Amino acid sequence: MRAILVLIGLALLAVVVLMAIGMIRIEQQQGASLPRLTVGAEGGQLPKFKAETGSVGIGTTNKTVQVPTVEMTNKTVAVPEIQVKQAGASPTPAPTAQ
């Protein structure tokens, strides 16, 4: 039950945020009315809404930019090593250099 309430709350929060940044605009087109109760019930009226959503365009464009070049060289350096030994187990061999 809590999970459903959390999901509903997150959905409402998302709608409020989208409305705040202008991605969703909701306008009520027609008001609601309650059904008239007599011996028989007459149908009520649901409100009408018109919703407009924004759009986001994603694309690419070609531009010339400066790109640094990197030169790779091989050097021998000392790197840290970690050996893990479990209690009562035989020692594990150290990894070999590739």
Secondary structure, DSSP 8 states (H G I E B T S, - for coil): -HHHHHHHHHHHHHHHHHHHTTSEEEEEEE--B---BSSSB---B--EEEEEE---------------------------------TTS---------
